[in-house]
Amino acid sequence: MRVRLQGIVLTLVALLVFGLGIPLARSIAAGVQQDLFLDRLTDTARFASLAQRPLLDNKPNLIEAVLRRYTEVYGVQVLVFDQDGKQVASSLGPDAARLDSHAERISGPAHEALAGRRSQSGGVLMPWDATPLVLAEPVLADGEVHGAVVTLSDTEAERADVLWWWLLLAAGGILAFTLALAVAIPVVRWILRPVQRLDDATGALVASVVSGRQAEPVGESSGPPELRQLGRSFDRMAESVSGALAAQRAFVADASHQLRNPLTALKIRLGNLEGHVDDEPAAADLEAARVDAGRLHQILDGLLSMARAEASGGELDPVVLDDVVAERVADWSVVGQARDVRLVVATDGGGTRVCMPPRGAETILDALLDNALKFTTAGTEIRVAVERDGDRARLSVRDHGPGLRPDELDRARDRFWRSPAHQNVPGSGLGLAIVSELVAHADGELELDLPEGGGLRITMTFPGRPAS
């Protein structure tokens, strides 16, 4: 946005400079050309008046001394023609042959003057146009044309003046453009600084939603009043959102924690009733109540874990994935043996390190291995792999269970979501949601796919850390 805004400002300044500079430069050239034309036209008319008597007396050589002196002083060649168009006098005298190269340029104005027409002002004088200025004036006596006087003027000095004026204008335009650039850059930065702070604050607010930390206020230190007011409004909104999220998380954590004790007491009371209920329907209801109490206890455990995962932002601890995987697989292998499921570990042995929330890696592996053991068929295996991919670390858990449908992969991370095909499997539907939260806190990416051979593979990619 800064580049675009600066580009707009500089484009407007450039249009202003060129819009004023080009007409002014053309006006200067036209003024110099007009002054030269009027000056030479006056001299040409004076020589036409002086040539009247010599032409009538047929003694044109009487005026050549005046013409030569004029050429010596001003460098302007003067030619005199009789009424038949024959050159009869010249300011160059015997050297008049030097004007042969301009004969064609002179003949046109001379014939116009012999026809009784005076020369008109030409176009704008350009520094690169070395064409001499040719003016012709008829020699009149009693209203009749008796000849013509033609002046041939070099325009080098005038063209140099125009060039210097143009260079001065160009320098002024460059100076104005530079000043505009020097003013535009700090002004644009001053305008956009609150916008940048708002953009940073938006990212910080998103991070605070994930990590549970309070977002830094935008403040109102600089910038236009409208943007400062927007910053204050954003701070109020961020404070309200952060407060609402904190209250929600606190409620979930407190409710989960406070319900555990009554629920534990209820489970104990239901257990104490075992053996004291003789009626078969009542005994069945008692068993159903115990199962429901167990499920409720499991849901509360999941909610508490979710609350801890959401509040685990902030400090990240470096962990060696190989060591954590080996430890958790060793613990879960007992459950796998009971269900005739082998847990296989595949690592690159490089001591892959990542930064995660405290106990985050253990929680992730516990949730994934628990889910995998629930759905994996007896006689198969669960494969846990750790590998490096450039500067990133990849952790994957693959089972050989029924898996999911392709359209269910995106929803599997939703809280309390259960596939319709797995409704009878014990669980709260919070396992992958907890994993997703912890992976997000570690700046990682979570991906679910259906590998060949069936089952489900869950892959997590984390920014890697040096091995030492």
URHU-V238655 format. One record per residue. RES is the residue in three letters. SS is DSSP state (hx for helix, st for strand, lp for the rest). BURIAL is + if it has 9 or more other ideal C-beta (glycine too) atoms within 8 Angstrom, else -. D_CENTER is the distance of its C-alpha to the mean C-alpha in Angstrom with 1 decimal. Layout:
res:RES ss:SS burial:BURIAL d_center:D_CENTER
res:RES ss:SS burial:BURIAL d_center:D_CENTER
//
This chain:
res:MET ss:lp burial:- d_center:6.2
res:ARG ss:hx burial:- d_center:8.2
res:VAL ss:hx burial:- d_center:7.6
res:ARG ss:hx burial:- d_center:8.3
res:LEU ss:hx burial:+ d_center:11.2
res:GLN ss:hx burial:+ d_center:12.5
res:GLY ss:hx burial:- d_center:12.5
res:ILE ss:hx burial:- d_center:14.5
res:VAL ss:hx burial:+ d_center:16.8
res:LEU ss:hx burial:+ d_center:17.5
res:THR ss:hx burial:- d_center:18.1
res:LEU ss:hx burial:- d_center:20.6
res:VAL ss:hx burial:+ d_center:22.3
res:ALA ss:hx burial:+ d_center:22.6
res:LEU ss:hx burial:- d_center:24.1
res:LEU ss:hx burial:- d_center:26.4
res:VAL ss:hx burial:+ d_center:27.5
res:PHE ss:hx burial:+ d_center:28.2
res:GLY ss:hx burial:- d_center:29.7
res:LEU ss:hx burial:- d_center:32.1
res:GLY ss:hx burial:+ d_center:32.6
res:ILE ss:hx burial:- d_center:33.6
res:PRO ss:hx burial:- d_center:36.3
res:LEU ss:hx burial:+ d_center:37.6
res:ALA ss:hx burial:+ d_center:37.9
res:ARG ss:hx burial:+ d_center:39.7
res:SER ss:hx burial:- d_center:41.9
res:ILE ss:hx burial:+ d_center:42.9
res:ALA ss:hx burial:+ d_center:43.9
res:ALA ss:hx burial:+ d_center:45.8
res:GLY ss:hx burial:- d_center:47.6
res:VAL ss:hx burial:+ d_center:48.7
res:GLN ss:hx burial:+ d_center:49.9
res:GLN ss:hx burial:+ d_center:51.8
res:ASP ss:hx burial:- d_center:53.5
res:LEU ss:hx burial:+ d_center:54.5
res:PHE ss:hx burial:+ d_center:55.8
res:LEU ss:hx burial:- d_center:57.9
res:ASP ss:hx burial:- d_center:59.3
res:ARG ss:hx burial:+ d_center:60.4
res:LEU ss:hx burial:+ d_center:61.6
res:THR ss:hx burial:- d_center:63.9
res:ASP ss:hx burial:+ d_center:65.3
res:THR ss:hx burial:+ d_center:65.8
res:ALA ss:hx burial:+ d_center:67.7
res:ARG ss:hx burial:- d_center:69.8
res:PHE ss:hx burial:+ d_center:70.8
res:ALA ss:hx burial:+ d_center:71.6
res:SER ss:hx burial:- d_center:74.0
res:LEU ss:hx burial:+ d_center:75.5
res:ALA ss:hx burial:+ d_center:76.0
res:GLN ss:hx burial:+ d_center:78.0
res:ARG ss:hx burial:- d_center:81.4
res:PRO ss:hx burial:+ d_center:81.2
res:LEU ss:hx burial:+ d_center:80.3
res:LEU ss:hx burial:- d_center:83.1
res:ASP ss:lp burial:- d_center:85.5
res:ASN ss:lp burial:- d_center:84.1
res:LYS ss:lp burial:- d_center:83.5
res:PRO ss:hx burial:+ d_center:79.7
res:ASN ss:hx burial:- d_center:80.2
res:LEU ss:hx burial:- d_center:81.1
res:ILE ss:hx burial:+ d_center:77.4
res:GLU ss:hx burial:+ d_center:76.0
res:ALA ss:hx burial:- d_center:76.5
res:VAL ss:hx burial:+ d_center:74.3
res:LEU ss:hx burial:+ d_center:71.7
res:ARG ss:hx burial:+ d_center:71.7
res:ARG ss:hx burial:- d_center:71.4
res:TYR ss:hx burial:+ d_center:68.5
res:THR ss:hx burial:+ d_center:66.7
res:GLU ss:hx burial:- d_center:67.5
res:VAL ss:hx burial:- d_center:66.0
res:TYR ss:hx burial:- d_center:62.9
res:GLY ss:lp burial:- d_center:62.4
res:VAL ss:lp burial:+ d_center:62.6
res:GLN ss:st burial:+ d_center:64.9
res:VAL ss:st burial:+ d_center:67.3
res:LEU ss:st burial:+ d_center:69.3
res:VAL ss:st burial:+ d_center:72.1
res:PHE ss:st burial:+ d_center:73.2
res:ASP ss:st burial:+ d_center:76.3
res:GLN ss:lp burial:- d_center:76.5
res:ASP ss:lp burial:- d_center:76.7
res:GLY ss:lp burial:- d_center:73.4
res:LYS ss:lp burial:- d_center:75.1
res:GLN ss:st burial:- d_center:73.7
res:VAL ss:st burial:+ d_center:76.6
res:ALA ss:st burial:+ d_center:75.0
res:SER ss:st burial:+ d_center:72.0
res:SER ss:lp burial:+ d_center:70.7
res:LEU ss:lp burial:+ d_center:70.5
res:GLY ss:hx burial:- d_center:74.1
res:PRO ss:hx burial:- d_center:75.0
res:ASP ss:hx burial:- d_center:71.3
res:ALA ss:hx burial:+ d_center:70.4
res:ALA ss:hx burial:- d_center:69.7
res:ARG ss:hx burial:- d_center:66.4
res:LEU ss:hx burial:+ d_center:65.1
res:ASP ss:hx burial:- d_center:65.8
res:SER ss:hx burial:- d_center:62.1
res:HIS ss:hx burial:+ d_center:61.3
res:ALA ss:hx burial:- d_center:64.2
res:GLU ss:hx burial:- d_center:62.2
res:ARG ss:hx burial:+ d_center:59.8
res:ILE ss:hx burial:+ d_center:62.9
res:SER ss:hx burial:- d_center:64.9
res:GLY ss:hx burial:+ d_center:62.7
res:PRO ss:hx burial:+ d_center:62.8
res:ALA ss:hx burial:+ d_center:66.4
res:HIS ss:hx burial:+ d_center:67.5
res:GLU ss:hx burial:+ d_center:65.5
res:ALA ss:hx burial:+ d_center:67.5
res:LEU ss:hx burial:+ d_center:70.8
res:ALA ss:lp burial:- d_center:70.0
res:GLY ss:lp burial:- d_center:69.8
res:ARG ss:lp burial:- d_center:66.0
res:ARG ss:lp burial:- d_center:64.1
res:SER ss:lp burial:+ d_center:60.8
res:GLN ss:lp burial:- d_center:57.5
res:SER ss:lp burial:- d_center:54.4
res:GLY ss:lp burial:- d_center:52.0
res:GLY ss:lp burial:- d_center:48.2
res:VAL ss:lp burial:- d_center:45.7
res:LEU ss:lp burial:+ d_center:46.5
res:MET ss:lp burial:- d_center:43.7
res:PRO ss:lp burial:+ d_center:43.6
res:TRP ss:lp burial:- d_center:43.7
res:ASP ss:lp burial:- d_center:46.5
res:ALA ss:lp burial:- d_center:49.8
res:THR ss:lp burial:- d_center:52.1
res:PRO ss:lp burial:+ d_center:55.0
res:LEU ss:st burial:+ d_center:55.9
res:VAL ss:st burial:+ d_center:59.1
res:LEU ss:st burial:+ d_center:61.0
res:ALA ss:st burial:+ d_center:64.4
res:GLU ss:st burial:+ d_center:66.9
res:PRO ss:st burial:+ d_center:70.2
res:VAL ss:st burial:+ d_center:73.5
res:LEU ss:st burial:+ d_center:75.4
res:ALA ss:st burial:+ d_center:79.0
res:ASP ss:lp burial:- d_center:80.6
res:GLY ss:lp burial:- d_center:77.6
res:GLU ss:st burial:- d_center:77.9
res:VAL ss:st burial:+ d_center:75.6
res:HIS ss:st burial:+ d_center:77.4
res:GLY ss:st burial:+ d_center:74.6
res:ALA ss:st burial:+ d_center:71.0
res:VAL ss:st burial:+ d_center:69.2
res:VAL ss:st burial:+ d_center:65.9
res:THR ss:st burial:+ d_center:63.6
res:LEU ss:st burial:+ d_center:61.1
res:SER ss:st burial:+ d_center:58.5
res:ASP ss:lp burial:- d_center:56.0
res:THR ss:lp burial:+ d_center:52.6
res:GLU ss:hx burial:- d_center:51.3
res:ALA ss:hx burial:- d_center:51.5
res:GLU ss:hx burial:+ d_center:49.9
res:ARG ss:hx burial:+ d_center:47.1
res:ALA ss:hx burial:+ d_center:46.5
res:ASP ss:hx burial:+ d_center:46.4
res:VAL ss:hx burial:+ d_center:43.8
res:LEU ss:hx burial:+ d_center:41.7
res:TRP ss:hx burial:- d_center:41.9
res:TRP ss:hx burial:+ d_center:40.9
res:TRP ss:hx burial:+ d_center:37.9
res:LEU ss:hx burial:- d_center:36.9
res:LEU ss:hx burial:- d_center:37.2
res:LEU ss:hx burial:+ d_center:35.1
res:ALA ss:hx burial:+ d_center:32.4
res:ALA ss:hx burial:- d_center:32.5
res:GLY ss:hx burial:+ d_center:32.3
res:GLY ss:hx burial:+ d_center:29.3
res:ILE ss:hx burial:- d_center:27.5
res:LEU ss:hx burial:- d_center:28.6
res:ALA ss:hx burial:+ d_center:27.4
res:PHE ss:hx burial:+ d_center:24.0
res:THR ss:hx burial:- d_center:23.9
res:LEU ss:hx burial:- d_center:25.1
res:ALA ss:hx burial:+ d_center:22.5
res:LEU ss:hx burial:+ d_center:19.7
res:ALA ss:hx burial:- d_center:21.6
res:VAL ss:hx burial:- d_center:21.8
res:ALA ss:hx burial:+ d_center:18.3
res:ILE ss:hx burial:+ d_center:16.4
res:PRO ss:hx burial:- d_center:18.5
res:VAL ss:hx burial:+ d_center:18.7
res:VAL ss:hx burial:+ d_center:15.0
res:ARG ss:hx burial:+ d_center:14.9
res:TRP ss:hx burial:+ d_center:18.0
res:ILE ss:hx burial:+ d_center:16.6
res:LEU ss:hx burial:+ d_center:13.4
res:ARG ss:hx burial:+ d_center:15.4
res:PRO ss:hx burial:+ d_center:17.0
res:VAL ss:hx burial:+ d_center:13.8
res:GLN ss:hx burial:- d_center:12.6
res:ARG ss:hx burial:+ d_center:16.2
res:LEU ss:hx burial:+ d_center:16.3
res:ASP ss:hx burial:- d_center:13.4
res:ASP ss:hx burial:- d_center:15.4
res:ALA ss:hx burial:+ d_center:18.5
res:THR ss:hx burial:- d_center:17.5
res:GLY ss:hx burial:- d_center:17.0
res:ALA ss:hx burial:+ d_center:20.3
res:LEU ss:hx burial:+ d_center:22.0
res:VAL ss:hx burial:- d_center:21.3
res:ALA ss:hx burial:+ d_center:22.6
res:SER ss:hx burial:+ d_center:25.5
res:VAL ss:hx burial:+ d_center:26.4
res:VAL ss:hx burial:+ d_center:26.7
res:SER ss:hx burial:+ d_center:28.4
res:GLY ss:lp burial:+ d_center:30.4
res:ARG ss:lp burial:- d_center:29.4
res:GLN ss:lp burial:- d_center:28.9
res:ALA ss:lp burial:+ d_center:25.3
res:GLU ss:lp burial:- d_center:24.8
res:PRO ss:lp burial:- d_center:24.9
res:VAL ss:lp burial:+ d_center:22.1
res:GLY ss:lp burial:- d_center:24.6
res:GLU ss:lp burial:- d_center:24.8
res:SER ss:lp burial:- d_center:25.1
res:SER ss:lp burial:- d_center:22.9
res:GLY ss:lp burial:+ d_center:20.8
res:PRO ss:lp burial:- d_center:22.0
res:PRO ss:hx burial:- d_center:24.9
res:GLU ss:hx burial:- d_center:23.2
res:LEU ss:hx burial:+ d_center:20.4
res:ARG ss:hx burial:+ d_center:23.1
res:GLN ss:hx burial:+ d_center:25.1
res:LEU ss:hx burial:+ d_center:22.3
res:GLY ss:hx burial:+ d_center:22.1
res:ARG ss:hx burial:+ d_center:25.8
res:SER ss:hx burial:- d_center:25.8
res:PHE ss:hx burial:+ d_center:23.2
res:ASP ss:hx burial:+ d_center:25.6
res:ARG ss:hx burial:- d_center:28.5
res:MET ss:hx burial:- d_center:26.9
res:ALA ss:hx burial:+ d_center:25.8
res:GLU ss:hx burial:+ d_center:29.4
res:SER ss:hx burial:- d_center:30.9
res:VAL ss:hx burial:+ d_center:29.0
res:SER ss:hx burial:+ d_center:29.7
res:GLY ss:hx burial:- d_center:33.3
res:ALA ss:hx burial:- d_center:33.8
res:LEU ss:hx burial:+ d_center:32.5
res:ALA ss:hx burial:+ d_center:34.6
res:ALA ss:hx burial:- d_center:37.6
res:GLN ss:hx burial:- d_center:37.1
res:ARG ss:hx burial:+ d_center:36.9
res:ALA ss:hx burial:- d_center:39.9
res:PHE ss:hx burial:- d_center:41.8
res:VAL ss:hx burial:+ d_center:41.3
res:ALA ss:hx burial:+ d_center:42.3
res:ASP ss:hx burial:- d_center:45.2
res:ALA ss:hx burial:+ d_center:46.5
res:SER ss:hx burial:+ d_center:46.3
res:HIS ss:hx burial:- d_center:48.1
res:GLN ss:hx burial:- d_center:50.7
res:LEU ss:hx burial:+ d_center:51.7
res:ARG ss:hx burial:+ d_center:52.4
res:ASN ss:hx burial:- d_center:55.7
res:PRO ss:hx burial:- d_center:57.2
res:LEU ss:hx burial:+ d_center:56.2
res:THR ss:hx burial:+ d_center:57.8
res:ALA ss:hx burial:- d_center:60.9
res:LEU ss:hx burial:+ d_center:60.9
res:LYS ss:hx burial:+ d_center:60.7
res:ILE ss:hx burial:- d_center:63.6
res:ARG ss:hx burial:- d_center:65.7
res:LEU ss:hx burial:+ d_center:65.1
res:GLY ss:hx burial:- d_center:66.1
res:ASN ss:hx burial:- d_center:69.2
res:LEU ss:lp burial:+ d_center:70.3
res:GLU ss:lp burial:- d_center:70.4
res:GLY ss:lp burial:- d_center:74.1
res:HIS ss:lp burial:- d_center:75.2
res:VAL ss:lp burial:+ d_center:74.3
res:ASP ss:lp burial:- d_center:77.0
res:ASP ss:lp burial:- d_center:76.0
res:GLU ss:hx burial:- d_center:74.0
res:PRO ss:hx burial:- d_center:71.7
res:ALA ss:hx burial:+ d_center:71.0
res:ALA ss:hx burial:+ d_center:70.4
res:ALA ss:hx burial:- d_center:67.8
res:ASP ss:hx burial:- d_center:66.1
res:LEU ss:hx burial:+ d_center:66.1
res:GLU ss:hx burial:- d_center:64.5
res:ALA ss:hx burial:- d_center:61.8
res:ALA ss:hx burial:+ d_center:61.2
res:ARG ss:hx burial:+ d_center:60.8
res:VAL ss:hx burial:- d_center:58.3
res:ASP ss:hx burial:- d_center:56.3
res:ALA ss:hx burial:+ d_center:56.5
res:GLY ss:hx burial:+ d_center:55.2
res:ARG ss:hx burial:+ d_center:52.2
res:LEU ss:hx burial:+ d_center:51.5
res:HIS ss:hx burial:+ d_center:51.7
res:GLN ss:hx burial:+ d_center:49.2
res:ILE ss:hx burial:+ d_center:46.7
res:LEU ss:hx burial:+ d_center:47.0
res:ASP ss:hx burial:+ d_center:46.4
res:GLY ss:hx burial:+ d_center:43.3
res:LEU ss:hx burial:+ d_center:42.1
res:LEU ss:hx burial:+ d_center:42.8
res:SER ss:hx burial:+ d_center:40.9
res:MET ss:hx burial:+ d_center:37.9
res:ALA ss:hx burial:+ d_center:38.0
res:ARG ss:hx burial:+ d_center:38.3
res:ALA ss:hx burial:+ d_center:35.4
res:GLU ss:hx burial:+ d_center:33.1
res:ALA ss:lp burial:+ d_center:34.3
res:SER ss:lp burial:+ d_center:33.9
res:GLY ss:lp burial:+ d_center:30.5
res:GLY ss:lp burial:- d_center:30.3
res:GLU ss:lp burial:- d_center:32.2
res:LEU ss:lp burial:+ d_center:32.0
res:ASP ss:st burial:- d_center:34.9
res:PRO ss:st burial:- d_center:34.9
res:VAL ss:st burial:+ d_center:37.2
res:VAL ss:st burial:+ d_center:38.6
res:LEU ss:hx burial:+ d_center:38.2
res:ASP ss:hx burial:+ d_center:41.2
res:ASP ss:hx burial:- d_center:43.5
res:VAL ss:hx burial:+ d_center:42.3
res:VAL ss:hx burial:+ d_center:42.7
res:ALA ss:hx burial:+ d_center:46.1
res:GLU ss:hx burial:+ d_center:47.3
res:ARG ss:hx burial:+ d_center:46.2
res:VAL ss:hx burial:+ d_center:47.4
res:ALA ss:hx burial:- d_center:50.7
res:ASP ss:hx burial:- d_center:51.1
res:TRP ss:hx burial:+ d_center:50.2
res:SER ss:hx burial:+ d_center:52.4
res:VAL ss:hx burial:- d_center:55.4
res:VAL ss:hx burial:- d_center:54.1
res:GLY ss:hx burial:+ d_center:53.2
res:GLN ss:hx burial:- d_center:56.8
res:ALA ss:hx burial:- d_center:58.2
res:ARG ss:lp burial:+ d_center:56.3
res:ASP ss:lp burial:- d_center:56.9
res:VAL ss:lp burial:+ d_center:53.2
res:ARG ss:st burial:- d_center:52.2
res:LEU ss:st burial:+ d_center:49.1
res:VAL ss:st burial:- d_center:47.8
res:VAL ss:st burial:+ d_center:45.3
res:ALA ss:st burial:- d_center:43.3
res:THR ss:st burial:+ d_center:41.4
res:ASP ss:lp burial:- d_center:40.4
res:GLY ss:lp burial:- d_center:42.4
res:GLY ss:lp burial:- d_center:39.7
res:GLY ss:lp burial:- d_center:39.6
res:THR ss:lp burial:+ d_center:36.1
res:ARG ss:st burial:+ d_center:34.7
res:VAL ss:st burial:+ d_center:32.1
res:CYS ss:st burial:+ d_center:31.4
res:MET ss:st burial:+ d_center:32.4
res:PRO ss:lp burial:+ d_center:33.8
res:PRO ss:lp burial:- d_center:37.5
res:ARG ss:lp burial:- d_center:39.7
res:GLY ss:hx burial:+ d_center:36.6
res:ALA ss:hx burial:+ d_center:37.5
res:GLU ss:hx burial:+ d_center:41.1
res:THR ss:hx burial:+ d_center:40.1
res:ILE ss:hx burial:+ d_center:37.9
res:LEU ss:hx burial:+ d_center:40.6
res:ASP ss:hx burial:+ d_center:43.3
res:ALA ss:hx burial:+ d_center:41.5
res:LEU ss:hx burial:+ d_center:40.7
res:LEU ss:hx burial:+ d_center:44.2
res:ASP ss:hx burial:+ d_center:45.9
res:ASN ss:hx burial:+ d_center:44.2
res:ALA ss:hx burial:+ d_center:44.9
res:LEU ss:hx burial:+ d_center:48.6
res:LYS ss:hx burial:+ d_center:49.0
res:PHE ss:hx burial:+ d_center:48.0
res:THR ss:lp burial:+ d_center:49.0
res:THR ss:lp burial:- d_center:52.2
res:ALA ss:lp burial:- d_center:55.2
res:GLY ss:lp burial:- d_center:55.8
res:THR ss:lp burial:+ d_center:52.1
res:GLU ss:st burial:+ d_center:49.6
res:ILE ss:st burial:+ d_center:46.4
res:ARG ss:st burial:+ d_center:44.1
res:VAL ss:st burial:+ d_center:41.8
res:ALA ss:st burial:+ d_center:39.6
res:VAL ss:st burial:+ d_center:37.6
res:GLU ss:st burial:+ d_center:35.6
res:ARG ss:st burial:+ d_center:32.8
res:ASP ss:st burial:- d_center:29.9
res:GLY ss:lp burial:- d_center:28.3
res:ASP ss:lp burial:- d_center:27.0
res:ARG ss:st burial:+ d_center:27.5
res:ALA ss:st burial:+ d_center:30.7
res:ARG ss:st burial:+ d_center:31.9
res:LEU ss:st burial:+ d_center:34.8
res:SER ss:st burial:+ d_center:36.3
res:VAL ss:st burial:+ d_center:39.4
res:ARG ss:st burial:+ d_center:41.1
res:ASP ss:lp burial:+ d_center:44.2
res:HIS ss:lp burial:+ d_center:46.6
res:GLY ss:lp burial:+ d_center:47.0
res:PRO ss:lp burial:- d_center:46.6
res:GLY ss:lp burial:- d_center:42.7
res:LEU ss:lp burial:+ d_center:40.7
res:ARG ss:lp burial:- d_center:39.9
res:PRO ss:hx burial:- d_center:36.5
res:ASP ss:hx burial:- d_center:35.6
res:GLU ss:hx burial:+ d_center:36.5
res:LEU ss:lp burial:+ d_center:34.2
res:ASP ss:lp burial:- d_center:31.3
res:ARG ss:hx burial:- d_center:33.8
res:ALA ss:hx burial:+ d_center:35.7
res:ARG ss:hx burial:+ d_center:33.4
res:ASP ss:lp burial:- d_center:34.3
res:ARG ss:lp burial:- d_center:36.8
res:PHE ss:lp burial:- d_center:40.4
res:TRP ss:lp burial:+ d_center:39.6
res:ARG ss:lp burial:+ d_center:42.4
res:SER ss:lp burial:+ d_center:42.8
res:PRO ss:hx burial:- d_center:45.7
res:ALA ss:hx burial:- d_center:47.4
res:HIS ss:hx burial:+ d_center:47.4
res:GLN ss:lp burial:- d_center:48.6
res:ASN ss:lp burial:- d_center:51.9
res:VAL ss:lp burial:- d_center:50.3
res:PRO ss:lp burial:- d_center:50.4
res:GLY ss:lp burial:+ d_center:47.1
res:SER ss:lp burial:+ d_center:44.9
res:GLY ss:lp burial:+ d_center:41.7
res:LEU ss:lp burial:+ d_center:39.7
res:GLY ss:hx burial:+ d_center:39.7
res:LEU ss:hx burial:+ d_center:36.4
res:ALA ss:hx burial:+ d_center:34.8
res:ILE ss:hx burial:+ d_center:35.8
res:VAL ss:hx burial:+ d_center:34.5
res:SER ss:hx burial:+ d_center:31.1
res:GLU ss:hx burial:+ d_center:30.9
res:LEU ss:hx burial:+ d_center:31.9
res:VAL ss:hx burial:+ d_center:29.6
res:ALA ss:hx burial:+ d_center:26.6
res:HIS ss:hx burial:+ d_center:27.8
res:ALA ss:lp burial:+ d_center:27.9
res:ASP ss:lp burial:- d_center:24.2
res:GLY ss:lp burial:+ d_center:25.9
res:GLU ss:st burial:- d_center:25.7
res:LEU ss:st burial:+ d_center:28.8
res:GLU ss:st burial:- d_center:29.8
res:LEU ss:st burial:+ d_center:33.0
res:ASP ss:st burial:- d_center:34.5
res:LEU ss:lp burial:+ d_center:38.0
res:PRO ss:lp burial:- d_center:39.3
res:GLU ss:lp burial:- d_center:42.1
res:GLY ss:lp burial:- d_center:45.5
res:GLY ss:lp burial:- d_center:44.6
res:GLY ss:lp burial:+ d_center:43.5
res:LEU ss:lp burial:+ d_center:40.1
res:ARG ss:st burial:+ d_center:37.8
res:ILE ss:st burial:+ d_center:35.4
res:THR ss:st burial:+ d_center:32.9
res:MET ss:st burial:+ d_center:30.9
res:THR ss:st burial:+ d_center:28.4
res:PHE ss:st burial:+ d_center:27.7
res:PRO ss:st burial:+ d_center:26.0
res:GLY ss:st burial:+ d_center:28.9
res:ARG ss:st burial:- d_center:30.6
res:PRO ss:lp burial:- d_center:32.8
res:ALA ss:lp burial:- d_center:36.4
res:SER ss:lp burial:- d_center:37.8
//
